[in-house]
Amino acid sequence: MNEVSEGQGRTPPPLPPEAEEELGPIGFRRDRLLASLNLLFGLLLILAAPFALRFGAEFFLPTTAALVIAIALVPLLEWMERRHVPSVLAAVICVLVLLVVANAAIASILIPAMQWVQELPDRIDTIRETLAPVFEWFAELEQFFTNMAEQFASTALPGSTQTVTVQPPSSTLEMIASSAPHAILQLLFALLVIFFFLAGWTRMRKRTITGRASFDGAMTTARVIQKVVDATSLYLGTITMVNISVGLIIAGILWSIGMPTPLMWGGIVALLNFIPYLGAIGSVLLLGMGGLMVFPDPWMAAVPAASFFAIHIIEANLVTPALVGRRLTINPLLILIALSFWAWVWGTAGALLAVPLLIIGKTILDAAGRPDIAGFLFEEGTLIEKANRKRE
């Protein structure tokens, strides 16, 4: 028994050099196989995730939006906790602040916008009269299309005339009333997610950091968490202040020229400005339509859209880069890809969340390390192995 126990405790003898040379390629191929399988499963997960997010939007959209908002509110929570405010009370205050801001935005944007939508059918004649001088510039082109339409109509078969009936859209109140219960449930769910996230933020962060097996892992985890919070809160806080300032300036200009509900238009501009590139285009179009509905002079009707365009050029090229660009730089191509992806997945809400989600993902990858797929494939990967085998 002693001999057996002593034999079990002994280390196995080293392999001869010939055996190590034979096992070397085998171990390398095994590692390459495992890495290839991980890469394959990762690609399959990436391909399946967008469809899961899109079809599960009723759950994923409010959850994701709530988590992004909660991360942006973490600095306010920590500021109150440093002043000895209990975590639960601080979370309640953050949620109340969010509700006050949301209600103010709804009161200043949604209610006047409903009135504008209801008045739109009655303002069609006003828009036509305003655009009449502009249409005269294209009289020849209009005549050309008219002749083409008449020629096409003359070649139609007898009795094939179709009557198109345009049904008026449902009222905004009816639409809101039908979708209100579902929206209220999603809003309550999002508020609960924000509250519980903020209430347990300090404990959750401590457990995440102290649960690491090594000191270096704990420090890396703490660094990643802090960078995500700082980057997200910096972007959302700065962009929110910039957009509110732009909205107030636009509201002041519209008030000075006599356009009704200037605060509504300023709120719409501030909200759409969260969407890169496309938001500015939407603001110009909406302000142009609003100007046509109010002012009979076409040049005066173009003042709201032209004013926003000039202010947006200054804000996008001077103000925002000076405030955010030094600490947070994102490739415009990545912004366009993220914008198109999240807009396809979740529509307008996804477009609003595109840049914050991109910032969170980029911050995590920068801190934790990015996968070198190109190096895996071309430097020491399967393609070079195949090439070497062909040469042999």
LUMRO-929291 format. One line per 3 residues: their letters; for each residue x, y, z of N, C-alpha, C. Coordinates in steps of 0.02 Angstrom, whole numbers. Example, Ala and Ser with C-alpha at 12.3 -4.5 7.8 and 13.67 -1.06 7.14 Angstrom:
<pts>
as	660 -284 390 615 -225 390 660 -165 390  642 -112 354 684 -53 357 645 2 394 .
</pts>
This chain:
<pts>
mne	41 -60 0 0 0 0 43 62 0  98 59 38 141 118 40 173 130 -28  192 73 -61 223 81 -126 173 111 -176 .
vse	110 87 -169 59 114 -216 47 187 -203  41 207 -138 29 277 -123 88 320 -143  148 293 -134 205 333 -155 207 340 -231 .
gqg	187 285 -264 187 289 -337 135 338 -363  77 342 -327 26 389 -349 47 461 -339  89 474 -289 109 542 -275 166 566 -318 .
rtp	198 519 -354 255 540 -395 231 575 -459  271 621 -483 257 654 -547 276 607 -604  237 609 -657 254 565 -713 320 586 -745 .
ppl	356 538 -771 420 555 -802 411 598 -864  457 641 -879 450 684 -938 451 643 -1002  415 668 -1052 411 634 -1116 476 645 -1154 .
ppe	495 598 -1193 554 608 -1235 542 662 -1287  595 691 -1314 586 744 -1364 546 722 -1425  553 657 -1443 515 634 -1501 440 637 -1489 .
aee	418 618 -1426 347 619 -1410 320 691 -1407  360 737 -1380 338 807 -1377 330 836 -1447  375 818 -1493 368 843 -1561 305 816 -1594 .
elg	288 752 -1577 227 724 -1607 164 754 -1577  164 769 -1511 105 797 -1480 96 872 -1492  151 906 -1512 147 978 -1523 96 997 -1576 .
pig	100 972 -1637 50 988 -1688 -21 966 -1669  -25 909 -1632 -91 885 -1611 -124 936 -1563  -85 960 -1514 -111 1010 -1468 -128 1075 -1503 .
frr	-87 1094 -1552 -101 1156 -1589 -166 1149 -1629  -174 1091 -1662 -235 1082 -1701 -297 1078 -1656  -289 1049 -1597 -345 1046 -1550 -366 1116 -1528 .
drl	-316 1159 -1513 -332 1228 -1494 -364 1265 -1551  -339 1253 -1611 -369 1286 -1669 -441 1263 -1680  -454 1199 -1668 -522 1173 -1676 -569 1204 -1625 .
las	-548 1209 -1562 -590 1240 -1511 -601 1313 -1527  -549 1348 -1548 -557 1419 -1565 -604 1428 -1625  -599 1382 -1674 -643 1386 -1732 -716 1374 -1713 .
lnl	-727 1326 -1668 -795 1314 -1645 -823 1374 -1607  -781 1404 -1565 -804 1464 -1530 -821 1520 -1578  -779 1529 -1629 -792 1581 -1679 -857 1566 -1717 .
lfg	-868 1502 -1734 -929 1484 -1770 -991 1496 -1729  -990 1475 -1665 -1047 1487 -1622 -1058 1562 -1610  -1004 1600 -1605 -1011 1672 -1597 -1044 1705 -1657 .
lll	-1024 1683 -1717 -1056 1710 -1778 -1129 1691 -1782  -1146 1629 -1763 -1217 1609 -1763 -1257 1650 -1713  -1227 1663 -1655 -1261 1703 -1605 -1272 1774 -1630 .
ila	-1222 1802 -1663 -1229 1870 -1690 -1283 1873 -1743  -1288 1822 -1784 -1339 1821 -1836 -1410 1811 -1808  -1415 1773 -1753 -1481 1760 -1725 -1505 1815 -1678 .
apf	-1459 1852 -1647 -1478 1902 -1598 -1524 1957 -1626  -1510 1986 -1686 -1555 2039 -1711 -1627 2017 -1718  -1639 1956 -1742 -1707 1932 -1751 -1741 1920 -1683 .
alr	-1702 1895 -1635 -1730 1886 -1568 -1748 1953 -1537  -1705 2003 -1546 -1719 2070 -1519 -1780 2101 -1553  -1787 2089 -1618 -1843 2120 -1654 -1909 2088 -1636 .
fga	-1911 2022 -1634 -1975 1988 -1619 -1991 1992 -1544  -1941 2003 -1503 -1953 2011 -1431 -1949 2083 -1409  -1969 2129 -1453 -1962 2200 -1438 -2004 2222 -1379 .
eff	-2060 2189 -1367 -2103 2209 -1311 -2067 2200 -1244  -2020 2154 -1241 -1981 2146 -1179 -1913 2180 -1183  -1877 2170 -1238 -1809 2195 -1242 -1805 2271 -1247 .
lpt	-1853 2302 -1284 -1849 2374 -1293 -1857 2413 -1228  -1910 2403 -1188 -1914 2440 -1125 -1859 2422 -1076  -1836 2359 -1076 -1782 2340 -1032 -1717 2375 -1050 .
taa	-1700 2376 -1114 -1639 2408 -1136 -1641 2483 -1125  -1698 2514 -1143 -1704 2586 -1132 -1699 2603 -1058  -1730 2562 -1015 -1726 2575 -943 -1655 2568 -917 .
lvi	-1618 2518 -941 -1549 2509 -918 -1504 2567 -941  -1514 2590 -1003 -1474 2647 -1027 -1489 2710 -985  -1553 2723 -973 -1571 2781 -932 -1544 2774 -861 .
aia	-1548 2713 -833 -1524 2702 -765 -1449 2713 -761  -1412 2690 -811 -1339 2702 -811 -1324 2776 -814  -1364 2813 -854 -1353 2885 -858 -1370 2920 -792 .
lvp	-1414 2891 -751 -1433 2921 -687 -1387 2900 -630  -1340 2855 -642 -1295 2831 -589 -1255 2888 -558  -1227 2936 -596 -1190 2991 -563 -1233 3031 -514 .
lle	-1297 3044 -532 -1342 3078 -485 -1354 3036 -423  -1362 2971 -432 -1371 2925 -375 -1310 2927 -329  -1250 2921 -358 -1189 2921 -318 -1178 2988 -284 .
wme	-1198 3042 -317 -1191 3108 -286 -1233 3113 -223  -1294 3086 -225 -1337 3086 -166 -1312 3037 -113  -1286 2980 -133 -1260 2933 -84 -1199 2959 -48 .
rrh	-1159 2998 -82 -1101 3029 -48 -1123 3079 4  -1184 3103 -1 -1212 3148 50 -1257 3111 98  -1244 3047 105 -1276 3004 156 -1351 2997 145 .
vps	-1373 3000 82 -1443 2985 66 -1448 2909 55  -1495 2875 87 -1501 2802 76 -1512 2785 2  -1489 2726 -16 -1491 2706 -87 -1563 2703 -112 .
vla	-1609 2677 -73 -1678 2672 -95 -1709 2741 -104  -1697 2786 -57 -1724 2854 -64 -1692 2890 -123  -1627 2880 -133 -1594 2911 -191 -1622 2885 -256 .
avi	-1637 2819 -259 -1667 2791 -320 -1737 2820 -332  -1776 2829 -278 -1842 2858 -285 -1837 2929 -311  -1790 2968 -286 -1781 3037 -310 -1762 3038 -383 .
cvl	-1717 2992 -405 -1697 2990 -475 -1757 2973 -519  -1799 2927 -498 -1858 2909 -538 -1907 2968 -540  -1916 3003 -485 -1961 3061 -485 -1935 3116 -531 .
vll	-1870 3128 -530 -1841 3178 -576 -1854 3158 -648  -1845 3093 -663 -1858 3069 -731 -1931 3078 -750  -1977 3065 -704 -2048 3073 -718 -2066 3146 -730 .
vva	-2037 3191 -691 -2051 3263 -700 -2028 3286 -769  -1967 3265 -788 -1941 3285 -854 -1984 3255 -909  -2003 3191 -902 -2044 3158 -954 -2113 3191 -960 .
naa	-2144 3206 -903 -2209 3239 -905 -2206 3309 -936  -2152 3346 -920 -2143 3412 -950 -2135 3407 -1025  -2097 3356 -1048 -2088 3347 -1120 -2154 3328 -1154 .
ias	-2192 3283 -1121 -2256 3263 -1151 -2305 3322 -1154  -2306 3362 -1100 -2352 3419 -1099 -2334 3471 -1151  -2270 3481 -1164 -2248 3532 -1210 -2246 3509 -1283 .
ili	-2244 3443 -1294 -2237 3417 -1362 -2300 3380 -1384  -2322 3331 -1346 -2374 3286 -1371 -2441 3320 -1379  -2462 3357 -1328 -2529 3388 -1331 -2534 3440 -1387 .
pam	-2486 3488 -1395 -2491 3533 -1453 -2484 3496 -1519  -2442 3443 -1521 -2434 3406 -1584 -2499 3374 -1606  -2540 3351 -1558 -2605 3322 -1574 -2649 3374 -1608 .
qwv	-2646 3436 -1585 -2686 3489 -1616 -2663 3504 -1687  -2597 3504 -1697 -2570 3516 -1764 -2591 3460 -1812  -2589 3398 -1789 -2609 3342 -1832 -2683 3347 -1850 .
qel	-2725 3367 -1802 -2796 3373 -1816 -2810 3431 -1864  -2769 3483 -1863 -2780 3540 -1907 -2749 3531 -1975  -2709 3479 -1984 -2674 3470 -2048 -2722 3465 -2107 .
pdr	-2777 3426 -2105 -2821 3424 -2164 -2851 3491 -2182  -2864 3533 -2130 -2893 3599 -2144 -2841 3648 -2171  -2777 3633 -2162 -2724 3678 -2185 -2696 3659 -2253 .
idt	-2723 3608 -2285 -2697 3588 -2351 -2705 3644 -2402  -2762 3678 -2401 -2773 3733 -2448 -2723 3790 -2435  -2709 3803 -2372 -2659 3855 -2357 -2590 3836 -2383 .
ire	-2572 3773 -2376 -2507 3750 -2401 -2504 3757 -2477  -2559 3740 -2510 -2560 3746 -2583 -2553 3818 -2605  -2588 3863 -2571 -2582 3934 -2589 -2512 3960 -2576 .
tla	-2481 3937 -2522 -2413 3960 -2507 -2363 3936 -2559  -2373 3873 -2582 -2326 3844 -2630 -2343 3861 -2702  -2396 3899 -2714 -2415 3915 -2783 -2361 3951 -2821 .
pvf	-2327 4002 -2793 -2272 4034 -2831 -2215 3986 -2845  -2203 3940 -2802 -2149 3892 -2814 -2169 3845 -2870  -2231 3824 -2871 -2254 3779 -2924 -2253 3812 -2993 .
ewf	-2260 3878 -2994 -2258 3912 -3058 -2190 3907 -3091  -2138 3901 -3051 -2070 3895 -3079 -2062 3829 -3117  -2102 3780 -3098 -2098 3715 -3131 -2159 3703 -3174 .
ael	-2184 3755 -3204 -2246 3748 -3244 -2234 3703 -3304  -2178 3711 -3338 -2165 3670 -3397 -2158 3597 -3378  -2123 3583 -3324 -2116 3514 -3303 -2184 3485 -3283 .
eqf	-2224 3524 -3250 -2291 3501 -3230 -2334 3487 -3292  -2328 3531 -3342 -2366 3521 -3403 -2344 3457 -3439  -2279 3444 -3436 -2253 3382 -3467 -2283 3320 -3434 .
ftn	-2283 3319 -3368 -2312 3262 -3334 -2387 3257 -3344  -2419 3315 -3351 -2491 3314 -3364 -2506 3283 -3432  -2467 3302 -3482 -2477 3272 -3549 -2463 3197 -3548 .
mae	-2412 3177 -3512 -2398 3106 -3507 -2455 3068 -3473  -2483 3099 -3422 -2539 3066 -3386 -2600 3062 -3431  -2614 3115 -3469 -2671 3113 -3514 -2662 3061 -3569 .
qfa	-2600 3055 -3595 -2587 3005 -3646 -2595 2934 -3618  -2571 2924 -3557 -2578 2858 -3526 -2652 2842 -3512  -2691 2894 -3492 -2762 2882 -3478 -2801 2867 -3541 .
sta	-2780 2897 -3598 -2816 2885 -3660 -2805 2814 -3686  -2749 2782 -3666 -2736 2714 -3688 -2768 2662 -3643  -2800 2683 -3590 -2831 2635 -3544 -2894 2605 -3576 .
lpg	-2912 2547 -3556 -2971 2514 -3583 -3035 2548 -3559  -3088 2547 -3600 -3151 2577 -3579 -3179 2540 -3518  -3205 2578 -3474 -3235 2549 -3414 -3185 2529 -3361 .
stq	-3121 2545 -3373 -3070 2524 -3324 -3053 2579 -3275  -3096 2631 -3273 -3083 2686 -3228 -3092 2663 -3156  -3044 2678 -3114 -3047 2658 -3044 -3056 2719 -3001 .
tvt	-3096 2710 -2951 -3109 2764 -2904 -3073 2749 -2839  -3031 2794 -2819 -2992 2785 -2758 -3023 2827 -2703  -3041 2795 -2651 -3071 2829 -2594 -3019 2834 -2539 .
vqp	-3005 2894 -2519 -2957 2906 -2466 -2994 2913 -2400  -2982 2868 -2356 -3015 2870 -2292 -2976 2914 -2244  -3009 2956 -2209 -2973 2998 -2162 -2942 2956 -2106 .
pss	-2883 2974 -2084 -2851 2935 -2031 -2889 2940 -1966  -2880 2891 -1925 -2911 2893 -1859 -2883 2951 -1819  -2923 2975 -1773 -2900 3031 -1733 -2844 3011 -1687 .
tle	-2803 3059 -1669 -2746 3045 -1625 -2770 3022 -1557  -2826 3051 -1534 -2852 3031 -1468 -2874 2958 -1470  -2905 2937 -1524 -2926 2867 -1529 -2866 2820 -1531 .
mia	-2814 2841 -1568 -2754 2799 -1572 -2720 2793 -1503  -2716 2850 -1468 -2684 2848 -1402 -2726 2808 -1353  -2793 2815 -1358 -2836 2777 -1312 -2830 2702 -1323 .
ssa	-2821 2681 -1386 -2817 2610 -1400 -2750 2581 -1378  -2696 2620 -1382 -2630 2596 -1364 -2608 2615 -1294  -2650 2652 -1257 -2630 2676 -1192 -2617 2620 -1142 .
pha	-2661 2569 -1135 -2647 2517 -1084 -2580 2482 -1096  -2565 2465 -1158 -2502 2432 -1172 -2443 2477 -1157  -2447 2541 -1176 -2393 2588 -1163 -2384 2600 -1088 .
ilq	-2439 2602 -1051 -2434 2612 -978 -2400 2553 -945  -2416 2492 -967 -2383 2433 -939 -2308 2434 -953  -2289 2451 -1014 -2218 2455 -1031 -2183 2510 -991 .
llf	-2217 2567 -981 -2188 2621 -943 -2178 2601 -870  -2228 2569 -840 -2220 2546 -771 -2164 2495 -765  -2159 2450 -813 -2105 2400 -811 -2037 2434 -816 .
all	-2031 2483 -861 -1967 2518 -868 -1949 2557 -804  -1999 2589 -773 -1986 2626 -711 -1964 2579 -655  -1995 2520 -651 -1974 2472 -600 -1903 2448 -612 .
vif	-1885 2436 -675 -1816 2416 -691 -1767 2470 -670  -1783 2533 -686 -1739 2588 -667 -1732 2593 -592  -1788 2587 -556 -1786 2593 -483 -1744 2538 -451 .
ffl	-1757 2475 -469 -1721 2420 -438 -1647 2420 -459  -1633 2441 -519 -1563 2446 -541 -1526 2497 -499  -1556 2556 -490 -1523 2609 -452 -1520 2592 -377 .
agw	-1574 2562 -351 -1575 2545 -280 -1522 2494 -262  -1508 2447 -307 -1458 2397 -293 -1392 2407 -328  -1381 2467 -355 -1321 2480 -394 -1257 2472 -352 .
trm	-1255 2503 -294 -1195 2501 -253 -1178 2430 -231  -1227 2393 -207 -1215 2324 -186 -1196 2280 -246  -1229 2290 -302 -1214 2249 -361 -1142 2262 -386 .
rkr	-1121 2325 -384 -1054 2340 -407 -1002 2310 -359  -1014 2314 -294 -967 2285 -246 -962 2210 -255  -1019 2176 -263 -1017 2103 -272 -981 2085 -336 .
tit	-993 2123 -389 -960 2108 -453 -885 2115 -448  -862 2166 -412 -790 2178 -406 -758 2128 -358  -788 2119 -298 -758 2074 -249 -766 2001 -267 .
gra	-809 1985 -314 -817 1915 -334 -765 1890 -381  -719 1933 -403 -665 1911 -448 -613 1872 -409  -582 1824 -443 -535 1780 -409 -467 1813 -396 .
sfd	-449 1864 -433 -384 1896 -425 -393 1971 -417  -341 2002 -391 -343 2075 -382 -344 2111 -449  -304 2086 -496 -304 2117 -563 -372 2113 -596 .
gam	-406 2055 -588 -473 2049 -616 -522 2096 -584  -517 2105 -518 -561 2152 -483 -549 2223 -506  -486 2242 -515 -471 2310 -537 -495 2321 -609 .
tta	-486 2271 -651 -510 2277 -720 -585 2284 -723  -621 2244 -683 -694 2249 -680 -716 2318 -656  -685 2342 -603 -703 2409 -577 -690 2463 -629 .
rvi	-634 2455 -666 -617 2505 -716 -668 2505 -773  -689 2445 -794 -737 2440 -849 -804 2470 -828  -827 2453 -768 -891 2480 -744 -889 2556 -741 .
qkv	-835 2584 -715 -830 2656 -709 -827 2690 -777  -791 2659 -824 -786 2688 -891 -853 2687 -927  -891 2633 -918 -957 2629 -950 -1003 2683 -922 .
vda	-1004 2691 -856 -1046 2742 -824 -1024 2812 -845  -959 2825 -844 -934 2892 -862 -950 2909 -935  -936 2862 -980 -947 2876 -1051 -1021 2886 -1067 .
tsl	-1064 2842 -1039 -1135 2848 -1053 -1165 2911 -1024  -1149 2925 -960 -1176 2985 -929 -1148 3049 -960  -1084 3047 -980 -1055 3105 -1013 -1090 3120 -1079 .
ylg	-1100 3068 -1119 -1132 3079 -1184 -1204 3102 -1176  -1244 3064 -1137 -1314 3081 -1131 -1324 3148 -1096  -1283 3161 -1044 -1290 3225 -1009 -1272 3284 -1053 .
tit	-1216 3278 -1089 -1194 3334 -1132 -1241 3344 -1191  -1260 3289 -1224 -1304 3294 -1281 -1373 3320 -1260  -1396 3300 -1202 -1461 3325 -1178 -1459 3400 -1168 .
mvn	-1407 3425 -1136 -1401 3497 -1125 -1395 3535 -1192  -1356 3507 -1238 -1349 3540 -1304 -1415 3541 -1340  -1450 3484 -1340 -1514 3481 -1377 -1567 3527 -1345 .
isv	-1568 3530 -1279 -1616 3576 -1246 -1599 3648 -1265  -1535 3665 -1267 -1516 3733 -1286 -1537 3748 -1358  -1525 3700 -1403 -1545 3710 -1472 -1621 3717 -1477 .
gli	-1658 3676 -1439 -1731 3681 -1440 -1756 3748 -1414  -1725 3774 -1361 -1746 3839 -1334 -1730 3895 -1383  -1673 3891 -1417 -1656 3942 -1467 -1706 3942 -1524 .
iag	-1723 3881 -1548 -1773 3876 -1602 -1840 3901 -1578  -1859 3885 -1517 -1923 3909 -1490 -1924 3985 -1486  -1868 4016 -1466 -1864 4089 -1464 -1871 4120 -1533 .
ilw	-1838 4090 -1583 -1843 4117 -1651 -1914 4110 -1678  -1946 4053 -1666 -2014 4044 -1690 -2063 4089 -1654  -2051 4101 -1590 -2094 4148 -1554 -2087 4219 -1581 .
sig	-2026 4237 -1600 -2015 4305 -1625 -2048 4316 -1693  -2055 4264 -1733 -2086 4272 -1799 -2161 4257 -1797  -2188 4240 -1739 -2259 4230 -1731 -2285 4161 -1748 .
mpt	-2244 4110 -1744 -2267 4042 -1758 -2299 4013 -1695  -2358 3982 -1701 -2392 3956 -1641 -2353 3898 -1609  -2365 3888 -1545 -2335 3834 -1504 -2260 3827 -1516 .
plm	-2221 3880 -1502 -2149 3874 -1514 -2115 3823 -1469  -2140 3814 -1408 -2109 3765 -1364 -2117 3693 -1391  -2173 3680 -1424 -2182 3614 -1453 -2129 3601 -1507 .
wgg	-2118 3650 -1550 -2069 3642 -1603 -1998 3637 -1574  -1984 3675 -1522 -1919 3669 -1490 -1909 3600 -1459  -1963 3573 -1429 -1958 3506 -1400 -1949 3452 -1453 .
iva	-1983 3458 -1510 -1974 3411 -1564 -1903 3413 -1591  -1877 3473 -1600 -1808 3480 -1623 -1759 3449 -1574  -1769 3462 -1509 -1724 3434 -1459 -1728 3358 -1457 .
lln	-1787 3329 -1465 -1794 3257 -1464 -1764 3224 -1526  -1778 3252 -1585 -1752 3223 -1646 -1676 3231 -1652  -1649 3280 -1617 -1577 3292 -1622 -1537 3237 -1587 .
fip	-1570 3194 -1547 -1536 3137 -1519 -1518 3085 -1572  -1554 3086 -1629 -1541 3039 -1683 -1489 3070 -1730  -1430 3043 -1736 -1379 3073 -1780 -1403 3073 -1853 .
ylg	-1386 3128 -1887 -1397 3136 -1959 -1471 3137 -1977  -1507 3083 -1965 -1577 3079 -1986 -1621 3125 -1946  -1605 3137 -1882 -1646 3181 -1841 -1646 3252 -1868 .
aig	-1589 3277 -1891 -1587 3345 -1919 -1629 3350 -1983  -1627 3298 -2024 -1668 3298 -2085 -1742 3299 -2068  -1761 3258 -2018 -1831 3258 -1997 -1853 3325 -1969 .
svl	-1810 3358 -1931 -1827 3424 -1903 -1837 3476 -1958  -1793 3475 -2009 -1800 3522 -2064 -1866 3511 -2101  -1884 3448 -2113 -1946 3433 -2148 -2007 3454 -2108 .
llg	-2006 3438 -2043 -2064 3456 -2001 -2071 3532 -1994  -2015 3566 -1984 -2018 3640 -1979 -2040 3671 -2045  -2018 3641 -2101 -2041 3667 -2166 -2115 3657 -2175 .
mgg	-2141 3599 -2155 -2213 3588 -2159 -2251 3634 -2112  -2226 3644 -2052 -2259 3690 -2006 -2259 3762 -2031  -2204 3783 -2061 -2203 3851 -2089 -2252 3860 -2146 .
lmv	-2260 3808 -2187 -2309 3812 -2241 -2380 3814 -2215  -2393 3783 -2158 -2460 3783 -2130 -2479 3850 -2098  -2429 3891 -2082 -2443 3953 -2044 -2436 4015 -2088 .
fpd	-2381 4019 -2126 -2365 4082 -2161 -2385 4077 -2234  -2419 4129 -2260 -2439 4128 -2331 -2382 4144 -2378  -2330 4178 -2354 -2273 4195 -2395 -2224 4135 -2396 .
pwm	-2205 4109 -2455 -2160 4051 -2456 -2092 4065 -2425  -2067 4127 -2433 -2001 4143 -2404 -2006 4146 -2328  -2061 4172 -2303 -2070 4173 -2230 -2082 4103 -2203 .
aav	-2115 4060 -2243 -2126 3991 -2222 -2062 3951 -2217  -2010 3973 -2254 -1946 3938 -2253 -1902 3960 -2195  -1921 4012 -2158 -1879 4038 -2104 -1869 3987 -2048 .
paa	-1921 3951 -2024 -1909 3903 -1970 -1859 3849 -1989  -1867 3818 -2047 -1821 3766 -2068 -1751 3793 -2080  -1746 3852 -2112 -1680 3881 -2124 -1645 3901 -2059 .
sff	-1683 3925 -2010 -1653 3943 -1946 -1625 3881 -1911  -1663 3828 -1910 -1638 3767 -1879 -1577 3740 -1916  -1578 3742 -1982 -1521 3717 -2020 -1458 3755 -2003 .
aih	-1462 3821 -1998 -1403 3861 -1982 -1378 3846 -1911  -1425 3840 -1864 -1405 3825 -1795 -1376 3755 -1789  -1404 3708 -1826 -1379 3640 -1824 -1308 3636 -1853 .
iie	-1293 3673 -1904 -1226 3673 -1933 -1176 3696 -1880  -1193 3749 -1843 -1147 3773 -1791 -1141 3723 -1734  -1197 3694 -1714 -1196 3647 -1657 -1158 3583 -1675 .
anl	-1170 3555 -1734 -1140 3492 -1753 -1066 3497 -1768  -1044 3555 -1791 -974 3562 -1811 -930 3599 -1761  -960 3636 -1715 -920 3674 -1667 -935 3656 -1595 .
vtp	-999 3659 -1575 -1016 3652 -1505 -1007 3580 -1480  -1042 3533 -1512 -1039 3464 -1489 -969 3434 -1494  -931 3443 -1549 -862 3417 -1548 -819 3446 -1494 .
alv	-829 3511 -1477 -789 3541 -1424 -805 3514 -1356  -868 3495 -1345 -889 3470 -1279 -879 3395 -1270  -889 3357 -1324 -888 3283 -1318 -829 3253 -1355 .
grr	-807 3284 -1409 -758 3253 -1453 -692 3237 -1421  -670 3276 -1373 -604 3264 -1344 -603 3201 -1301  -658 3186 -1268 -659 3128 -1223 -695 3069 -1253 .
lti	-734 3080 -1305 -774 3025 -1333 -777 3034 -1409  -737 2994 -1444 -733 2997 -1516 -758 2931 -1545  -806 2936 -1591 -835 2876 -1621 -830 2884 -1697 .
npl	-813 2830 -1730 -809 2830 -1802 -878 2843 -1832  -886 2892 -1877 -952 2904 -1907 -981 2843 -1942  -938 2801 -1971 -963 2741 -2004 -996 2694 -1953 .
lil	-966 2688 -1894 -997 2647 -1842 -1064 2676 -1820  -1068 2742 -1817 -1132 2774 -1798 -1186 2758 -1850  -1168 2762 -1914 -1218 2748 -1966 -1239 2675 -1963 .
ial	-1192 2629 -1952 -1209 2558 -1949 -1254 2545 -1888  -1235 2573 -1831 -1275 2563 -1770 -1344 2594 -1779  -1347 2653 -1810 -1411 2686 -1820 -1457 2645 -1865 .
sfw	-1431 2620 -1920 -1472 2580 -1965 -1493 2514 -1933  -1447 2484 -1894 -1463 2420 -1863 -1518 2427 -1811  -1509 2473 -1763 -1558 2479 -1709 -1624 2509 -1734 .
awv	-1621 2551 -1786 -1684 2575 -1816 -1722 2518 -1850  -1686 2471 -1881 -1719 2413 -1910 -1748 2368 -1856  -1714 2362 -1800 -1736 2317 -1747 -1796 2347 -1710 .
wgt	-1790 2411 -1688 -1841 2440 -1643 -1870 2505 -1669  -1859 2524 -1731 -1889 2584 -1757 -1859 2648 -1729  -1902 2698 -1718 -1878 2762 -1694 -1846 2757 -1625 .
aga	-1875 2715 -1581 -1845 2706 -1515 -1775 2676 -1520  -1766 2630 -1567 -1699 2602 -1577 -1650 2653 -1603  -1674 2698 -1647 -1630 2751 -1671 -1607 2797 -1615 .
lla	-1653 2811 -1568 -1634 2852 -1511 -1583 2818 -1465  -1587 2751 -1461 -1541 2714 -1417 -1477 2692 -1453  -1471 2705 -1518 -1415 2678 -1556 -1348 2702 -1530 .
vpl	-1340 2767 -1522 -1274 2794 -1501 -1258 2774 -1429  -1304 2780 -1380 -1287 2756 -1313 -1267 2683 -1310  -1302 2640 -1347 -1283 2569 -1348 -1216 2559 -1382 .
lii	-1202 2598 -1433 -1136 2594 -1465 -1081 2615 -1417  -1094 2667 -1379 -1044 2691 -1331 -1031 2638 -1277  -1084 2606 -1252 -1076 2555 -1201 -1036 2496 -1228 .
gkt	-1055 2472 -1288 -1018 2416 -1317 -946 2433 -1332  -934 2493 -1359 -865 2513 -1375 -823 2520 -1312  -852 2547 -1259 -814 2554 -1197 -795 2487 -1167 .
ild	-842 2440 -1169 -827 2373 -1142 -773 2339 -1183  -778 2343 -1249 -727 2311 -1291 -659 2344 -1283  -658 2410 -1277 -594 2444 -1268 -560 2425 -1202 .
aag	-600 2414 -1151 -572 2398 -1085 -556 2323 -1079  -599 2281 -1107 -589 2209 -1099 -547 2178 -1154  -539 2212 -1210 -501 2184 -1265 -547 2162 -1322 .
rpd	-527 2178 -1383 -568 2161 -1441 -543 2095 -1471  -589 2054 -1496 -567 1991 -1529 -533 2006 -1595  -476 1975 -1606 -437 1985 -1667 -456 1931 -1717 .
iag	-513 1941 -1750 -537 1891 -1798 -491 1888 -1859  -468 1946 -1882 -424 1946 -1941 -359 1910 -1925  -331 1921 -1865 -271 1886 -1847 -282 1811 -1841 .
flf	-340 1792 -1816 -356 1721 -1810 -360 1688 -1879  -387 1723 -1928 -397 1693 -1994 -334 1695 -2037  -295 1749 -2033 -244 1760 -2083 -172 1755 -2056 .
eeg	-161 1767 -1992 -93 1767 -1966 -71 1697 -1946  -108 1667 -1898 -91 1600 -1875 -151 1555 -1879  -196 1569 -1924 -258 1533 -1927 -261 1480 -1980 .
tli	-321 1462 -1997 -331 1405 -2041 -308 1417 -2112  -312 1480 -2136 -292 1492 -2205 -218 1481 -2216  -177 1504 -2168 -105 1494 -2175 -88 1421 -2166 .
eka	-124 1386 -2122 -112 1314 -2114 -125 1277 -2179  -180 1295 -2212 -196 1263 -2276 -143 1279 -2329  -120 1341 -2328 -68 1360 -2377 -4 1321 -2365 .
nrk	15 1314 -2302 76 1277 -2286 70 1204 -2306  11 1176 -2295 2 1106 -2314 7 1097 -2389  -20 1146 -2427 -16 1141 -2499 57 1145 -2523 .
re	96 1189 -2489 167 1194 -2508 205 1130 -2494  188 1097 -2437 221 1035 -2420 203 979 -2470 .
</pts>
